[in-house]
Amino acid sequence: MPYNEQILETIRIEAVVEKPRVTLIPKRHETDIGEARLEQRSFEKELKAKPDILTEYGKDLESGKKIKKIKKLLDKENK
């Protein structure tokens, strides 16, 4: 089966390479605090902090009472 061969003209494609629109910062700013070593880093304060809703109803939660409106309060906060 013979193929019908077509010869196309040469197509020249030109493109312009755009530079990214970012600002490169040569180095970070120095702080007075310095850098903490890994063994000095601690999230103890954040882990021990109680959510506000627990402190507001803390006595009820500690005594084991049910909080009927807790779902409504949570839904209200999520809106």
N, C-alpha and C positions, 0 to 999 in steps of 0.2 A: 504494500500500500504506500504510494508516494505521499509525502507531506508537502503541503503548499507552504513554502518558506517565504516569510516577509522580512525585509530588512528595514529597520526603523532608523530614523535620523538620530544622531548623537544628542542626548539631552544633558544639558549642563545645569546642575543644581548648586545654587549658592546659598549660604546661610551665614547669619551673624550670631556669634556666640555672645550672649549677654552675661555680664558679671553678676553674681548674687548681690542682692541689696542688703548686706549685713555690715555691721561695724565690728571690726576685730579689735579687741582690747588687748594691748600688749601683755599685761599682767594684772593680777588681782590687787585690789587696794589692801594695804597693810592695816590691821586692826590693833587696838590696844590689848585685846583679849589674848591674841595669839592662837595657836592651834592646840587643841586638847588631844592628848594621846588616847588611843583606843581604850585602854584600861581605866582612864579617868572619866570617860563619858558615861552618863547615867540618866536614865529616864524614870528614876524612882519617884520624883515629884509628880510627874504626869500619871504614872501608874497608880499612885495612891490617891489622886484627886477624885472626888466623887462627882458624878453629874449633878447639875442643879436640881433636877427633878427628884433625886434621891434625898438631897439635903432638905428640900421643902417638905417632903413626906417621910422623913427619916424615922420619926417616932412611930408612925403607923407601920412602917415596914419592919422595924425592929420588934414590935410587939406581935407581928404576924397577922394584923388586920388586913382585910382585903380592901384594895382601893378601887372603887367602882368607876371613877371618872378617869382613870389613867389612860384608857384607850382614847377617850375624847381629847385629852390633853396632848397626847402624842400626835394624833391626827391634826390637831390645831397647829402644832409646831411644824409639822411637815408641809403645811400649805404655804 
